[in-house]
Amino acid sequence: MTKAELIDRVAQQISKSADVSKKATGEIIDLAVAEVAKAIKKEKRFSYPGFGTFNVKSRKARKGRNPQTGEVINIKASKSVSFKPAPELKKKL
């Protein structure tokens, strides 16, 4: 699903009970995603009951290989976000 498809579907559901434009729906979704990102950055975790949990994971520095040349390269330590689905979501899949 793309962002545009998500906005369309949410706008359709909202329009049944309130008069909200697609543009306003898109802004609401953008704000919600921005707040989730802030929470993940600040608290290293965001949990949404029935959906799942986002966690920050640290990756250690390691050696890798350039696939074109075979040269050994150093890959810096980094942080990534992982997602663990809630049991309710797993059952629906």
C-alpha positions, -999 to 999 in steps of 0.1 A, spaced: 0 0 0 13 35 -8 8 67 11 -18 79 -14 -38 46 -11 -37 49 27 -49 85 26 -77 75 2 -89 46 24 -88 67 56 -106 96 39 -133 72 28 -138 60 63 -138 95 78 -161 109 52 -188 85 65 -190 103 98 -174 137 92 -167 161 64 -129 160 61 -110 165 29 -83 142 15 -58 170 20 -67 173 57 -66 135 61 -31 134 46 -20 161 70 -34 142 99 -16 110 88 16 129 83 13 144 119 7 109 134 37 94 116 59 123 127 48 118 163 55 81 161 90 89 147 96 114 176 86 88 202 109 62 187 138 86 186 132 99 222 121 68 240 137 42 217 103 24 216 67 29 204 39 5 211 5 4 196 -18 -22 212 -32 -47 188 -7 -36 161 28 -40 174 60 -24 188 87 -5 171 122 -6 188 155 10 181 182 -16 176 220 -9 175 242 -26 150 278 -31 157 306 -21 133 316 -49 111 336 -58 80 318 -63 47 327 -69 11 321 -48 -20 302 -72 -43 316 -57 -75 353 -58 -65 355 -82 -36 373 -56 -16 369 -57 22 352 -26 35 345 -14 70 308 -8 78 302 17 106 280 10 136 244 22 131 210 22 145 179 7 129 142 3 138 127 -31 142 90 -40 143 74 -68 163 38 -74 154 12 -79 182 -4 -114 185 -37 -100 173 -20 -87 141 -2 -120 136 -35 -139 138 -50 -118 110 -22 -125 86 
